[in-house]
């Protein structure tokens, strides 16, 4: 008998222990998937001073410590990157609770499922970054205790998807106040043993992909109700699907990228592959077909796609490394016509396990360290037109299991 234990930080599947990084996503009406937003800029960082000339908010959660923190970039034209002044964290966690990740919708609302069985929602103050509890939240769901329930949002900002042992909840987002109602009469969709360990939407906002430790199942969802329908063509390759723990889309809606997050923890094997799938638009629309993987320098722990779809950032962890487990960030050029990843550029000055890019595509926020600052913390990196990274901003000294970023609402 195979026992699956789902968790955001540690996941036991088929007898192997794999370390699963915390997740954080955002979505805007002009964007795609649950990970980035389209924009009209080239990604070239603004000039002058230290470059902090736009406002962004970064929210981090440290479950073991029960901490919820906020960091601001250029808040009130401060030209700084520092903890948000006078931020009052919401009292969410006990010492046994863990989050299933954060999503930000339309730059205005933040949502987070927690293992106390509740889905928490907050509005974001555009000036201060302060959080205010949304109407009818926290919303009580039948989420399992002490287990992370993954979350994703569709690109139009109309629906949230939350996974649990019974299937997938679809929640309608009120466009006026961010409040939530559960579709399907309050019951989760897609039961019958499906236990999601991650949720991801495609770039065009048509499909939801669900790794569950045995397969990757694809669903289409209704643009009017959010209702889920299996599309067929489930990925069941035992060497890939049974260990896939993370998926991300890109703006065209033609490809998905995935990783197993096998970083050698407790002596297990390292998997340096970035897996890629095409999304069918003809036979079984939405089904996935695997392409040849890209071999990364280290075992990927997190992937980020730039809002313009030109770059993919690979974050890596090596539990067997003699020094820091964090590894340098690698940026790949992404061919929108073929999906090919090429021209890997290693940002040797920055070591990180995960990160998030803002909606403008100008800043990549990472949880990690630089060659000059060895302590763990959140750093704001400027993204150049070729995808390369640099910074003149200090780190915050804060860290978390989950993180999410949004430009000023």
N, C-alpha and C positions, 0 to 999 in steps of 0.2 A: 504494500500500500504506500502511495506517495502522499506525504503530508506537506501542504504548502502553508508557510507562515508569511503573511504579507506585512511588510513594514517599510517605512520610508528610509530608515537608516540601515537596517540589516534585514536581509531577505534570505530565507533558507528555502531553496528549491532543489529537489532531486538530490538532497544530501550534501550539496555544496553551498557554502556561505558566500554570498555576494554582497558587497557594500553598496547601498543605494543612496545617492546624494539627495538632499532635499530639493524640492522643486519650487519654481516660482515662474509665473507667466503673466502676460498682460495681453489685452486685445482691444482694438479700437475699430470703429465702423469702417475706417478706411484701410484697415489692415487685414491680416490673415491669421488663421489658426489660433493657437493659444500662446504663441511665443513672440510675435513681433507685429509691427504695423508698417504699412507702406508710408513713404514720405517723398517729398519733392526735392530733397537735398542730395548732394553727392556723397555725403559722409565726411567731407573735409572739415576738420575741427576749426572752430572760430579762432581768429587771431587776437593777439593783444593780451598782455598780462599773463595770468596763469591759465587762460582759456575757459574759465568757468563763467561763461556769459549767457547761460540759459538755466532755467530752473528745472530741477528734477528731484524726485523724492525716491529714496531707497528704503524699503522696509525689510527688516530681518527678524527672524524668529529663532530663538535658541530653546528648543523644547526641554532638554535636561535641566536648564537653569530656570525655565519658566519665564523667559524674558522676551519682550517685544520692543524693538528699537527702531528708530527712524533717523536716516541721514539725509541731509539736504545739499544739493548743489546750487550755488548762487541763490540762496533764499533771500528775498528782499534785496536783491542786487548786492549781495555781500562779497561776491567773487571768491567764495570759499567752498570747501567741501568738508562738512562737519556735522555732528549730531544736530538734529533739528532742535532749535531753542524751545524750552518749556514743553517738549513733547510728553504727553501723558499716555502711557501705554494702556491698552484695554486689559482688564484683569481676566485673562482667559484660562491659564493653565494651572493644573495641579501638578504634583511631581510625577504623576503617572500618565499625563496626557501628551499626545504627540499630534502634530498637524499633518495634513495630507498635501501641503503646498499652498501657495497663495496665487490668486489670479486677480488682475486689475482689468476692469471693463470700462471702455470709453474714457479712460483717464479719470473717472469720477468715483468708481466703486471698487472696493476690495472685498474678496470673499475667501474664506478659509474653513475647510472641514477639520474638525478636531475629534480625537478619539473619545471624547465624552459624549459623542452621539449628536453633537450640534454642528450646524453650518452657520458660521458667523459672517456678518456683513457690515461694512462701514462705508460711509461717504468720506471723500478726501477733500479737505479744505485747500483751495487752489493757492492761497497766500501763505499759509503756515504749515501745510502738510498734516494738520491735526486730523484725527479720525473720530467720526461720530457714528454711533450705532444706527443701522438702517431700520426702518419700520419692519415689524414682524420678524426681526432676527434678534438673538440666535434662533434658527429654525431647527426644531427637533426632528432628526431623521433616525432611522433604525440602523445607525452605523455601529459596527462592532467595537467593543471597548479595547483600548490599548493597541489598536491597529490603525495605521495610516490609511485613510480613504482618499484616493487620488481625485483630482479635480481638473477640469478643462472648461474652456468657454468657446463659443462659436464666434467667428469673425464679426458678425453683425451685432454682437453684444446683446442678443436676444435670449440666449439659453446658457445655463450652466449644466455640466455633466459631472456627477459625483458617483464614484464606484464604491460598492461595498460587497459583502459576501452574498447578498441576495441578487445582485445585478448592478444596474446603472440607473440612478435617479436623473431625471430631466427636470430642470427647474426653469420656469419663465421669469425673466428679469423685467420688472416694470421700468419702462424707459424714462418715467418722470421722477421716480424717487428711489430706484434701485431695489425695491422690495421684491420678495420671491414668492412664487407659488409652485407647488409640485404638480407636474403633468401626470397623465395616466392614472388619474384618480388617487394620487398619492403613493402609488406602488412603483417599485423600480422596474425598468424594462430589462429584458435579456437575462433572465435567471438561468435555471437549469445548470447550475454548477459553475457558471462563469464568475471568477473572482478576480477583478482587475487589479493589477499591480501598478498600472500607469494608464493614462488617457491622453490622447493627442488628436487634434483635428488637422485636416489637410489645409493647404494654403488657400484653396478656393472656398472653404467653408461648406463642403458638401458631405464630408464623411468623418466618422469617429473611429479611431483605431484603438484596440484594447488588447495589450499584452496581458496574459494572466498566468504566466509561468508554465504553460503547456503549448500555447499557440498565440497567434496574433489574429484577432477577429475584427472584421470590418463591418461597419454599419453605415448606411445612409441615414440622414435625418431630415425631417420635414422642415422647410423654411417657415411654415405657418404654425406648426404645433411643436416641433422639436422631436416628434415621435421617431423612434429608432426602428430600422428595418435591416436585417442581415443582408449583405450583398453577395455572399458566397465567396469562394476562392480564399478561404482561410489559410493563412500561412502556418504550416505545421512541421516544417523542416526541424527535426529534433535537435540538430546542432545549433540552430539559430533561434527559432521561435520559443523554445523552452527556457531560454536564458535571456531573452530580450527584455530589458527593463526600462528603456527610454526610447521615445520616438519624437521626431520634430519634422514639421513640414517646411516648405519654402513658398515664396509668393505666387508662383505660377499654378500651384495645385497639381503639379505633375509628378512630384517625387516626395518620398519620405526617407529620412535618415534615422538609423537606430544604432544603439550600442548595448552591449551586455553588462557593462560596468564591472567586469571581472578584473580586479586589480591585484590579484595575488594574495588577498587577505587569508590568513590562517593557512598559508602554504598552497592555496589553490592556484590554478593556472591563470596566466595573464592573457587577456584577449585584446590585441592592439587594433582590431578591425573596426572601421566605420562601415556599417552595412547600409545599403541603399536599395530602395524599391521604387519601381514605377507604379503609378496609379492608373489603372485601366480606365479609358473613356469609352470603350466599345463593349467587348465581352465582359459580362459581370462588372459594370461600371463601379469603380471604387475598390476593386480587388487589387491586391499587391502582387507584383512579380519581382523576384530578387535579381539584382544586378551583381556584377563582380564587386567585392568589397574593396575599400581603400585601406591600406595598411598604414596606421599612424605610428609615430615614433614611440609612443607609450600607450598604455591601456586607457582609452577614453572614459571619463567619468561624467561628462556633460557636453552637450553640443548647443551652439547658438548660431542661428542664421541671421545675417544682417537684413534690415528692413527692405533694402533695395534688391535683395536676392543675389548679390554679387559675391558674398563671402560666407564661409562656414568656419566658425571658431571651435576648435577641439580643446577641451580641458581634460587633463589626465592626472591619474593617481597611480603610483606604484608602491604597494604596501611592502614590497621586498627591497626597496631602495635603501642604500646604506645611509643616506643623509635625509633630506626632506622627502616625504611621500608625495608632496605636490610636485608637478612637473611643468615645464614651460608650455605656454599657450601656443598652439599652432593654428595659423589662419590659412585656409584653402580658397583658391578662386573657384567659384561655382558657375559652371556653364549652364545657362538656363535652357539651352536647346537640347542638351544631351544629359544634363545632370551630373556630368563628370566633375570630380574634384581634382585640382591640379595646382602646381606651383606652391607647394607648402612653404610657408614662411614662419620660422620659429621666433617667437618673441622671448628670447632667452632671459630678458630682464624681469619677466613676470612669471611667477609660479602660482597656479590656482587650480582648485578642484571644480569650480563652477562659476557661472557669471550670468549676467543679463544685460541686454543692450536696450538703450532707450529708444523711443519711437522715432526720434529724429535720425537715428543711426550715427550720431556724433560721439557718443560715449558708451564704452563697455565697462560695466561695473563688475568687479570681481571680488571674491572672497579668497584671500591668499596673501602673497607677500611679493616684494621686489628684491632685487639684488642689494638695495640700499636699506630696506626696511624688512627685517626678518620676522617680526612679530605678525601674528595673524590679524587680519583686519579687512575692511572694505576699502578698495581703491577705485578711483574713477580714472579710466584710461581714455585718452582721446583717440579717435579712429581716423586715420588718414585716408585719402582717396584711393590708395592701393590696399587698404585694409590693415596696414601696419598700426602698431600701438605705441603710445608714448604718454607720459604724464608729467606735469609739474605740480600736481596737487598732493598733499600729504594723505596718508591713510588715516582712517578713523579710529583704528584700534578695536573696533567692534567686530563681532563675528556672529554667525548664526547657522542653523541647520537649513533653513529656507530663506530665500530672498526674492524680492520682486521690485521692479523699478517702473516709474512712470514719469513722463514729462509733466510740467505744470498743467493741471486740468483747464 
